[in-house]
């Protein structure tokens, strides 16, 4: 009898909790709609015929990921407070789409991604820039959002995070899409200004590389 009463009490306590969870999810429906619309805009604008789906995931981690089997892209709840614009959301989703394109290549490519994560992170960043530009988003948003959420790598890490990674993205934009630097909508952005401050040395090296090879940067030719 005591066991039955205990079970009834637990059931009564759990029902309101479940209802509360559902109500909280109702408030988060706009996130799902925005993520889904952004993802499909990127796919369609780039004429990508690879199947991927886009979800808002009720996880507190500051993260986004693509599942290798289902090609399901998840933007975690913990990442939402860091996203301040449509461009920044597109940057996160574009990076995951780029990984998805590699995953669609099959098992051997998936193994290569696991063995050489830094190489494929760089590739995904550069592909993300292309996807964003083609869909009408500002690629500098990729630098801005990553500057907010990625840390500097420790000695033993195999991930390509930190200032070096952002500088590589900057160089790619500098070469391929210089107009975004000449007419820079992010010039007064707090997080972009921080990137300029912390990447000063890396950006100087980029320019020096071109000078040493007698190549005038495309961005300079645009001025």
Helices and strands as residue ranges (DSSP letters): H 2-27, H 29-45, E 53-57, E 64-66, E 72-76, H 77-80, H 86-103, H 107-115, H 117-134, H 140-149, H 163-176, H 179-182, H 190-198, H 200-212, H 218-221
